[in-house]
């Protein structure tokens, strides 16, 4: 909580504390209670913090840093903002598919360090071993947990050792002709 509190203090020093209306829109009641307990801090004027910066740049920054997500500028609106006019080109801006909630399943768990290592390791395997990637997408399509195999054991690495050793060998030869 110390790190999170310190980060919030830094944010509030710049943007000021959220208004009661903004606090009421926070989804967690505990967060609302915490925010309401803080002393009111007025926002800093960006013009004073960033002297000589384009007024359009400051306008875009202010619109991106609103607490209320309903009032905050969207990505599309930001790309259409006059400050980015010279950089914006619809033909160059590819719109990707939204990321599925299943891809963030791990955020709902309190993972141990070993489990986090396994998650990182699996992410590497997804890019280097088609069979691992195929299994991942099969589980995803079937609506199964993508991380149950990691949650089962805190200390057991879920991937067979032979796969690990092959990965080590593959990384040794990256950039070298075989």
N, C-alpha and C positions, 0 to 999 in steps of 0.2 A: 504494500500500500504506500510505502514511503516514496518509491520512485513515481508511482502514479500520481500521488498527491503533489510531488514536486513538479511534474509535467503540467498538471492542472494549474498550479500557481503561475507557471510561466505563461500559459495560455491566457489566464485571466489578467495578468499584468499587461498583456498586449490588447486583448479584445474586450476586457472588462468582464464582470460576472454576468451570467445569463439573467434575463428578466424573469419574473415569476411566470409570465406567459410561456417563455421558452422552456423553463424548468418543467412546467406541467406536461410538456410534450415528450419528455424523456421517458422511455418505456419502463425503466426500473424504479420502483418506489424508493428503494434504498438510495439510489443516485439522486432522486428528487430531494429526499430528506437531507442528504449531505450538502447539496447545492444551496438549499434554503438556509442551512446553518452558517454559511460563509458570510463574511462582511462584504458589503457591496463595494466593488471596485469599478471606477469609471473606465471606459475604453480610452486608449491612447489615440491621438490623432496621427494617422498614417503620414499625413503631410509633414508633420514635425519629425517623425521617425525616419522618413525617407525623403529628405529635402532634395529638390531637383529632379525627382522621378516624375515621369509623365503622369498627368492627371488621369489619363485613360488606364494606365497600368494600376494606379491606386484604386480606381473604380472597380476594375476586374478583381483585384485582390480582396477588396471589401466584400464583394458579392460572393466570392468563394469561401470566405471565412465566417459565414453566419452560422450561429448555433441551430437555428430553425431550418431543418432540411426542406421544409415546404417553401421557404423563402430563398434558400440558397440556390445559386445559379447551377443549372445542369451542365453536363459536359458539352452538349450540343449548343446550349446558349453561350457558354464560354468560348467555344470555337467561332461563334458568330459575333463575338464582342468586337467592337471597333479597334481595340488595342491589338488584336490578332489578325486584323483584316489583311495585312500584307502576307501573312504566313498561311492563311486559311485557303485550302483548295479542296473542294468536295471530292474531286477525282482521286486525290492522294490519300484521303482519309478512309481507310477500310473500317467498316463496322463489323465487329466480331460477334460471335454468339455469346449470350450471357453465360457466365460461369454457373454451373449447377450447385445447389446447396450441398449435395453429397460430397463435393470436392472440399468442403470445409467442415466435414464431420469431426475432424480432429480437434477443432476449436471448442467442441462441446465437452471435451474430456480434460481431466487433469493428468497429463502425461508425465511419466518419469523421464529422467534423462536418457535411460536406455531405450524407452519407447520412442522418444524424439529422434534418437540416433537411427532407430529402425525405420522411422518415417522418412528421414532424409535418405537413408540407404535405398529404400523402396523407390523413392522419387528418381534416384540415379538409375536404378534398374529399369524403370519405365521407359527411359530414353535409349537404353542400350540392348534390351532383350525383348524382342517382339512377343515372346510367349508370356512374359510378365505383363506386358501392356494389354495383350489379348484377354488375359484373366481379369485384369483390373476393369476393363470395359464390359466384360461379361457380367461381373458382379454389379457394376453400376446399372447396367440395363435391367437386371433382374431385381433391382431395388435392395440388394443386400448391402450390409455394412462393408465399407472399404478398408476398415481398420480393425475389425474384430480379431484378426489373427495377431495383431500387435498388442492388443489389450489383454489377450489371454495370459501372457506371461510378462512380468516386469523385466526379467533378466535374460530370457531366451531370445536370441536373434531368430527371426522367422524364416530366413532364407537359408537354403542348404549351403553348406560350406563350399561345395564344389563351385557353385555359382559365384560365391565371394572370391574364390581364388581366380576364377576365369576373369572376373571383373578387374582384379588387381593386375593380371597379366595384360589385359586389353589396355588399361591406362598406362602401363609401362611403354607400350608401343605407339601411343598417340603421337603423331608427327613423324614416325619412323616408318620406312618401307619394310615390309616383311619379306 
